[in-house]
């Protein structure tokens, strides 16, 4: 639009009293210029080709998935290796497809490259924000050492052994043989409980309940003897049986709490099973009764503990 034509239109607008419409026309010109610039950046012939490239990548991913499933069923021992290779191949296809689509669909001059680079930088910044936080937290965990590799730890409702401490995450092996990965940043704000803190031995606490009026001394001796004679007990540290009166809303009794150390954290559950089996059997032989409701129904230890 020439300058003469612009003056004529301005004069017509002023003569018709449409001065208020001038900003709208200016905005329309800006939008038109933006569309023209955008149209100049996009290579429309390449967009069609890009659609074909995306369709080819999708087909390739489908074929890859079927290939992996078929060979995983045929060679089950190699299933995990095939799945790892499949994931790496998928990421490679995604990256190559994205690069090809960008090159075909856009005319990448300095302005376009700056725009794409800025967008990618912002996206990467948001993506690695948690990674950087976990990295810094990993350094703090290594210096502060709230736990060590091999410790039996309670964290976030999970209980197990720490198997690895990395710069990004900590791996825990639960007693159910599950591997849990925990970001290091979680340890900066949550409470961590370590049962042994670098030592092989660890204290194990077991509760036993008997009814009121039973022979407390006999029950205490039975528990103490069962702990001391276990092959998993660590005799270098004391074995203690604490006695307290126990009262609930509907019954009462006596709680005998055993505190003993196991030789190795790996034998914690074996130690608990060994002691409980012998104590409960001896209680039955000696007719030491568990707490009961109204003196009639014996209550199991599991029920008393709420498990």
Kinemage of the C-alpha trace (Angstrom):
@kinemage 1
@onewidth
@group {chain A} dominant
@subgroup {mainchain}
@vectorlist {calphas} color= white
{ca unk a 1} P 0.000 0.000 0.000
{ca unk a 2} L 1.577 3.285 -1.119
{ca unk a 3} L 1.821 6.388 1.005
{ca unk a 4} L -0.608 8.275 -1.302
{ca unk a 5} L -3.209 5.569 -0.883
{ca unk a 6} L -2.734 5.635 2.896
{ca unk a 7} L -3.339 9.415 2.919
{ca unk a 8} L -6.507 9.023 0.842
{ca unk a 9} L -7.882 6.373 3.213
{ca unk a 10} L -6.993 8.506 6.238
{ca unk a 11} L -8.802 11.481 4.697
{ca unk a 12} L -11.877 9.371 3.978
{ca unk a 13} L -11.911 8.067 7.548
{ca unk a 14} L -11.609 11.582 8.962
{ca unk a 15} L -14.303 12.872 6.574
{ca unk a 16} L -16.725 10.122 7.523
{ca unk a 17} L -16.064 10.531 11.250
{ca unk a 18} L -14.569 7.039 11.583
{ca unk a 19} L -11.435 8.042 13.435
{ca unk a 20} L -12.239 5.508 16.172
{ca unk a 21} L -11.892 2.699 13.618
{ca unk a 22} L -8.257 3.581 12.869
{ca unk a 23} L -6.756 1.395 15.675
{ca unk a 24} L -8.735 -1.572 14.396
{ca unk a 25} L -7.336 -1.119 10.898
{ca unk a 26} L -3.839 -0.772 12.290
{ca unk a 27} L -4.274 -3.986 14.250
{ca unk a 28} L -5.526 -5.684 11.132
{ca unk a 29} L -2.384 -4.561 9.318
{ca unk a 30} L -0.210 -5.973 12.148
{ca unk a 31} L -2.055 -9.304 12.033
{ca unk a 32} L -1.648 -9.424 8.277
{ca unk a 33} L 2.059 -8.751 8.563
{ca unk a 34} L 2.389 -11.484 11.212
{ca unk a 35} L 0.581 -13.976 8.978
{ca unk a 36} L 2.756 -12.993 6.056
{ca unk a 37} L 5.916 -13.535 8.123
{ca unk a 38} L 4.594 -16.866 9.379
{ca unk a 39} L 3.750 -17.880 5.835
{ca unk a 40} L 7.241 -16.986 4.797
{ca unk a 41} L 8.765 -19.224 7.470
{ca unk a 42} L 6.592 -22.264 6.754
{ca unk a 43} L 7.472 -24.336 3.680
{ca unk a 44} L 4.023 -25.604 2.695
{ca unk a 45} L 5.293 -28.179 0.224
{ca unk a 46} L 7.433 -29.619 3.009
{ca unk a 47} L 4.430 -29.875 5.351
{ca unk a 48} L 2.861 -32.502 3.106
{ca unk a 49} L 6.137 -34.412 3.016
{ca unk a 50} L 6.390 -34.113 6.809
{ca unk a 51} L 2.987 -35.746 7.180
{ca unk a 52} L 4.261 -38.677 5.124
{ca unk a 53} L 7.397 -38.846 7.301
{ca unk a 54} L 5.267 -38.901 10.489
{ca unk a 55} L 3.085 -41.662 9.029
{ca unk a 56} L 6.203 -43.651 8.142
{ca unk a 57} L 7.646 -43.214 11.656
{ca unk a 58} L 4.353 -44.342 13.218
{ca unk a 59} L 4.330 -47.436 10.981
{ca unk a 60} L 7.941 -48.167 11.894
{ca unk a 61} L 7.133 -47.927 15.614
{ca unk a 62} L 4.213 -50.332 15.212
{ca unk a 63} L 6.417 -52.821 13.376
{ca unk a 64} L 9.096 -52.460 16.025
{ca unk a 65} L 6.581 -53.204 18.782
{ca unk a 66} L 5.323 -56.318 17.014
{ca unk a 67} L 8.886 -57.474 16.363
{ca unk a 68} L 9.875 -57.086 20.007
{ca unk a 69} L 6.732 -58.854 21.261
{ca unk a 70} L 7.240 -61.756 18.855
{ca unk a 71} L 10.913 -62.279 19.710
{ca unk a 72} L 10.291 -61.767 23.437
{ca unk a 73} L 7.836 -64.675 23.373
{ca unk a 74} L 10.247 -66.763 21.319
{ca unk a 75} L 13.377 -65.964 23.360
{ca unk a 76} L 12.118 -65.252 26.873
{ca unk a 77} L 15.646 -65.139 28.314
{ca unk a 78} L 16.409 -62.123 26.091
{ca unk a 79} L 13.138 -60.322 26.772
{ca unk a 80} L 14.601 -57.566 28.972
{ca unk a 81} L 17.473 -56.920 26.545
{ca unk a 82} L 15.072 -56.634 23.631
{ca unk a 83} L 12.868 -54.228 25.546
{ca unk a 84} L 15.850 -52.007 26.407
{ca unk a 85} L 16.929 -51.930 22.755
{ca unk a 86} L 13.349 -51.179 21.750
{ca unk a 87} L 13.188 -48.144 24.045
{ca unk a 88} L 16.502 -46.781 22.713
{ca unk a 89} L 15.323 -47.303 19.122
{ca unk a 90} L 12.036 -45.517 19.842
{ca unk a 91} L 13.851 -42.475 21.235
{ca unk a 92} L 16.121 -42.446 18.177
{ca unk a 93} L 13.105 -42.552 15.834
{ca unk a 94} L 11.407 -39.732 17.759
{ca unk a 95} L 14.475 -37.489 17.568
{ca unk a 96} L 15.172 -38.161 13.877
{ca unk a 97} L 11.522 -37.669 12.917
{ca unk a 98} L 11.323 -34.371 14.805
{ca unk a 99} L 14.504 -33.086 13.150
{ca unk a 100} L 13.366 -34.109 9.644
{ca unk a 101} L 9.914 -32.539 10.115
{ca unk a 102} L 11.459 -29.252 11.253
{ca unk a 103} L 13.886 -29.143 8.325
{ca unk a 104} L 11.179 -29.955 5.771
{ca unk a 105} L 8.422 -27.731 7.167
{ca unk a 106} L 10.310 -24.532 8.053
{ca unk a 107} L 12.774 -22.181 6.400
{ca unk a 108} L 15.300 -21.959 9.197
{ca unk a 109} L 16.937 -18.558 9.036
{ca unk a 110} L 18.625 -16.810 11.960
{ca unk a 111} L 15.304 -15.577 13.380
{ca unk a 112} L 13.672 -19.006 13.213
{ca unk a 113} L 16.709 -20.666 14.742
{ca unk a 114} L 16.716 -18.143 17.589
{ca unk a 115} L 12.993 -18.746 18.182
{ca unk a 116} L 13.354 -22.529 18.153
{ca unk a 117} L 16.475 -22.365 20.312
{ca unk a 118} L 14.741 -20.203 22.894
{ca unk a 119} L 11.738 -22.519 23.001
{ca unk a 120} L 13.941 -25.593 23.364
{ca unk a 121} L 15.998 -23.896 26.094
{ca unk a 122} L 12.875 -23.058 28.115
{ca unk a 123} L 11.490 -26.592 27.684
{ca unk a 124} L 14.795 -28.187 28.680
{ca unk a 125} L 15.068 -25.839 31.665
{ca unk a 126} L 11.684 -26.937 33.001
{ca unk a 127} L 12.473 -30.582 32.256
{ca unk a 128} L 15.801 -30.679 34.108
{ca unk a 129} L 14.689 -28.528 37.054
{ca unk a 130} L 13.934 -31.584 39.196
{ca unk a 131} L 17.053 -33.324 37.880
{ca unk a 132} L 19.281 -30.465 39.019
{ca unk a 133} L 17.531 -30.393 42.411
{ca unk a 134} L 18.103 -34.144 42.823
{ca unk a 135} L 21.749 -33.736 41.746
{ca unk a 136} L 22.404 -31.089 44.414
{ca unk a 137} L 20.495 -33.150 46.983
{ca unk a 138} L 22.646 -36.167 46.063
{ca unk a 139} L 25.785 -34.228 46.947
{ca unk a 140} L 24.214 -33.220 50.275
{ca unk a 141} L 23.228 -36.833 51.021
{ca unk a 142} L 26.774 -38.017 50.313
{ca unk a 143} L 28.274 -35.359 52.572
{ca unk a 144} L 25.718 -35.496 55.399
{ca unk a 145} L 25.334 -39.309 55.228
{ca unk a 146} L 21.912 -39.844 56.847
{ca unk a 147} L 22.317 -43.484 55.764
{ca unk a 148} L 24.848 -45.684 53.977
{ca unk a 149} L 24.754 -48.434 51.399
{ca unk a 150} L 23.652 -51.609 53.154
{ca unk a 151} L 21.594 -49.821 55.807
{ca unk a 152} L 18.071 -51.041 56.524
{ca unk a 153} L 15.979 -47.907 56.207
{ca unk a 154} L 12.375 -46.809 56.602
{ca unk a 155} L 11.402 -43.998 54.225
{ca unk a 156} L 8.050 -42.858 52.859
{ca unk a 157} L 6.257 -45.960 54.099
{ca unk a 158} L 8.818 -48.284 52.480
{ca unk a 159} L 11.212 -50.524 54.403
{ca unk a 160} L 14.292 -52.168 52.970
{ca unk a 161} L 18.039 -52.099 52.287
{ca unk a 162} L 19.843 -49.259 50.524
{ca unk a 163} L 21.619 -50.819 47.542
{ca unk a 164} L 22.942 -47.726 45.730
{ca unk a 165} L 23.357 -43.994 46.322
{ca unk a 166} L 23.680 -42.016 43.086
{ca unk a 167} L 23.817 -38.352 42.161
{ca unk a 168} L 20.173 -38.408 41.036
{ca unk a 169} L 18.461 -41.090 43.094
{ca unk a 170} L 18.767 -43.752 45.788
{ca unk a 171} L 17.786 -47.365 45.202
{ca unk a 172} L 16.169 -49.447 47.925
{ca unk a 173} L 15.530 -53.196 47.903
{ca unk a 174} L 12.419 -53.945 49.963
{ca unk a 175} L 11.863 -57.131 51.937
{ca unk a 176} L 9.356 -58.123 49.228
{ca unk a 177} L 12.267 -58.036 46.736
{ca unk a 178} L 11.047 -54.883 44.998
{ca unk a 179} L 13.560 -52.289 43.791
{ca unk a 180} L 12.436 -48.745 44.603
{ca unk a 181} L 14.058 -45.640 43.116
{ca unk a 182} L 13.751 -42.498 45.269
{ca unk a 183} L 14.878 -39.041 44.018
{ca unk a 184} L 17.531 -37.536 46.254
{ca unk a 185} L 15.517 -34.333 46.703
{ca unk a 186} L 12.940 -36.288 48.747
{ca unk a 187} L 15.488 -36.911 51.508
{ca unk a 188} L 15.940 -33.185 52.181
{ca unk a 189} L 12.419 -32.725 53.565
{ca unk a 190} L 11.220 -36.171 54.723
{ca unk a 191} L 12.254 -38.179 57.784
{ca unk a 192} L 14.523 -41.196 57.260
{ca unk a 193} L 14.963 -43.939 59.872
{ca unk a 194} L 18.061 -46.149 59.697
{ca unk a 195} L 17.962 -49.352 61.734
{ca unk a 196} L 21.688 -50.135 61.765
{ca unk a 197} L 23.523 -47.083 60.311
{ca unk a 198} L 26.559 -48.773 58.842
{ca unk a 199} L 26.661 -51.768 61.199
{ca unk a 200} L 25.733 -55.352 60.342
{ca unk a 201} L 23.750 -55.934 63.537
{ca unk a 202} L 20.415 -54.264 64.211
{ca unk a 203} L 17.962 -54.130 67.087
{ca unk a 204} L 14.724 -56.063 66.591
{ca unk a 205} L 11.667 -55.372 68.757
{ca unk a 206} L 8.967 -58.019 69.303
{ca unk a 207} L 5.845 -57.740 71.460
{ca unk a 208} L 4.149 -60.643 73.254
{ca unk a 209} L 0.828 -60.312 75.099
{ca unk a 210} L -0.486 -62.496 77.904
{ca unk a 211} L -3.673 -62.314 79.954
{ca unk a 212} L -3.786 -60.769 83.397
{ca unk a 213} L -3.149 -63.264 86.198
{ca unk a 214} L -0.666 -65.384 84.205
{ca unk a 215} L 2.835 -66.226 85.442
{ca unk a 216} L 4.710 -63.155 84.257
{ca unk a 217} L 8.128 -64.352 85.461
{ca unk a 218} L 7.737 -67.642 83.588
{ca unk a 219} L 6.632 -65.854 80.414
{ca unk a 220} L 9.546 -63.447 80.649
{ca unk a 221} L 12.044 -66.265 81.106
{ca unk a 222} L 10.609 -68.130 78.114
{ca unk a 223} L 11.000 -65.081 75.865
{ca unk a 224} L 14.500 -64.350 77.136
{ca unk a 225} L 15.634 -67.942 76.634
{ca unk a 226} L 14.137 -68.100 73.126
{ca unk a 227} L 16.057 -64.966 72.109
{ca unk a 228} L 19.373 -66.014 73.694
{ca unk a 229} L 19.280 -69.487 72.129
{ca unk a 230} L 18.445 -68.304 68.611
{ca unk a 231} L 21.205 -68.835 66.074
{ca unk a 232} L 20.537 -65.355 64.644
{ca unk a 233} L 21.009 -63.393 67.892
{ca unk a 234} L 23.977 -61.031 68.372
{ca unk a 235} L 25.102 -61.847 71.912
{ca unk a 236} L 27.638 -59.008 72.123
{ca unk a 237} L 24.725 -56.651 72.785
{ca unk a 238} L 22.130 -56.981 75.560
{ca unk a 239} L 18.853 -58.870 75.329
{ca unk a 240} L 16.116 -57.095 77.291
{ca unk a 241} L 12.495 -58.056 78.044
{ca unk a 242} L 10.386 -55.120 79.260
{ca unk a 243} L 7.099 -55.740 81.066
{ca unk a 244} L 4.227 -53.259 81.085
{ca unk a 245} L 0.527 -53.410 81.789
{ca unk a 246} L -1.526 -53.206 78.636
{ca unk a 247} L -5.101 -51.896 78.527
{ca unk a 248} L -7.400 -51.373 75.541
{ca unk a 249} L -11.030 -50.309 75.235
{ca unk a 250} L -12.353 -53.830 75.661
{ca unk a 251} L -9.668 -55.906 77.409
{ca unk a 252} L -6.459 -55.754 79.387
{ca unk a 253} L -3.341 -57.824 79.818
{ca unk a 254} L 0.426 -57.708 80.092
{ca unk a 255} L 2.790 -56.759 77.283
{ca unk a 256} L 6.280 -58.261 77.227
{ca unk a 257} L 8.502 -56.397 74.779
{ca unk a 258} L 11.677 -58.151 73.627
{ca unk a 259} L 14.598 -56.002 72.477
{ca unk a 260} L 17.429 -58.009 70.961
{ca unk a 261} L 20.008 -57.608 68.217
{ca unk a 262} L 20.237 -59.759 65.128
{ca unk a 263} L 23.660 -60.740 63.739
{ca unk a 264} L 22.936 -59.407 60.263
{ca unk a 265} L 20.087 -57.250 58.987
{ca unk a 266} L 19.454 -59.876 56.293
{ca unk a 267} L 18.316 -62.299 59.036
{ca unk a 268} L 15.827 -59.903 60.668
{ca unk a 269} L 12.678 -61.751 59.604
{ca unk a 270} L 14.260 -65.165 60.187
{ca unk a 271} L 15.123 -64.062 63.724
{ca unk a 272} L 11.582 -62.838 64.353
{ca unk a 273} L 10.108 -66.083 63.023
{ca unk a 274} L 12.480 -68.273 65.034
{ca unk a 275} L 11.779 -66.491 68.337
{ca unk a 276} L 8.020 -66.217 67.799
{ca unk a 277} L 7.629 -69.883 66.879
{ca unk a 278} L 9.425 -71.117 70.002
{ca unk a 279} L 7.813 -68.610 72.367
{ca unk a 280} L 4.271 -69.321 71.161
{ca unk a 281} L 4.832 -73.080 71.278
{ca unk a 282} L 6.202 -72.881 74.825
{ca unk a 283} L 3.330 -70.606 75.890
{ca unk a 284} L 0.940 -73.250 74.627
{ca unk a 285} L 2.779 -76.074 76.422
{ca unk a 286} L 2.903 -74.085 79.684
{ca unk a 287} L -0.756 -73.003 79.253
{ca unk a 288} L 0.066 -69.287 79.341
{ca unk a 289} L -3.060 -67.670 77.913
{ca unk a 290} L -3.278 -64.678 75.601
{ca unk a 291} L -5.603 -61.743 76.427
{ca unk a 292} L -9.282 -62.479 75.867
{ca unk a 293} L -12.549 -60.586 75.484
{ca unk a 294} L -14.827 -61.120 78.513
{ca unk a 295} L -12.575 -64.001 79.539
{ca unk a 296} L -13.835 -66.205 76.692
{ca unk a 297} L -12.233 -65.601 73.307
{ca unk a 298} L -8.417 -65.633 73.082
{ca unk a 299} L -7.022 -62.788 71.036
{ca unk a 300} L -4.122 -63.475 68.681
{ca unk a 301} L -0.973 -61.398 68.729
{ca unk a 302} L -1.693 -60.255 65.176
{ca unk a 303} L -5.072 -58.874 66.238
{ca unk a 304} L -3.620 -57.087 69.246
{ca unk a 305} L -0.989 -55.438 67.080
{ca unk a 306} L -3.633 -54.376 64.573
{ca unk a 307} L -2.163 -56.426 61.713
